[in-house]
C-alpha cells in the first residue's frame, strides 16, 4: 500500500538502494496514482534511524528499569538517540496492546499514582490485568488534582488542575467492553469512582470489590501486608511496573517531564511483560509498522 495516498493498486517496482547503516538491499516502489516514491522502509519503525544495532538493547534496557540517560551512557550514544526510539517503540507497543482481541472473563483493575515533574502535579495510571495470566490488558495516563495539604499549594503555584480521571477511566472501560465477555467478573478495590462507570458500560458483568490493605515494606508499596491478597495479580503487576520503569520507582530523582513519554514507557513495558507471559524468550518490538 502506498504510504502517501493509501492506494493499493498501480504500484510498480522502481529499483533498489543499499542502506548505508547495515548494507541491506531495500526495494523501492513508485505509486502511479500519486506519482510518489517509497520503499519497504518508509513505514517501518526504524525509518531513517541509523544506529539500528542498538535498537534491541535500548528496548530491553528501557523495559528493565534503566533511565534514558543511563541507556545513553552505557551504549555511548547521544540521549536524543534514545529519546527518538522511545517514541517509536511506544507507538508499536501501543498498537500491539490494543490489537489484543481474545475475550477475557476475569479482569482486575486499579489505578497507580505518580506525578509529572513535582508531587504538586499528580497523575493517575489506570491499569487492567487479566486475572488468570497477569497479562496487561490496558494502561493509560491522566492528570489528577493534588490531594491533602498539597492541594492548596498546588493551586497557588500552578493554578487550577483539571482532573482527567473520569476520561481515563472511560477509555479503560471502553477498551474492556471490547475485549471482555458479557458475563465477565471484574475485581477492584472499593474506590467510589468505579461502580457508576461500570454500570454505564456493562449490564451483566459482576463487580467484586475488596478493601484496600496496608502495604508491605518490600514491593514498592504495591505488595500488601498479611496473607492472601485477592488483588494479588494486579498488585504484583503494578509492583513490577514500578520496579521496571525507572521514573516510577520510589525515591528516585528521575521524574516524568512529559506525560506522553511516560505513556510510551508504560506501553513498552506492557509489551515486554506480555511477551514474557506468552513465553517469548527474546521479546522484540521489531517487524512493526509505525504508520496507520
Ligand atoms: Zn500513492
Boltz pocket constraint, residues with backbone or C-beta under 6 A from the ligand:
constraints:
  - pocket:
      binder: B
      contacts: [[A, 2], [A, 3], [A, 4], [A, 5], [A, 6], [A, 7], [A, 31], [A, 32], [A, 33], [A, 34], [A, 35], [A, 36]]
      max_distance: 6.0
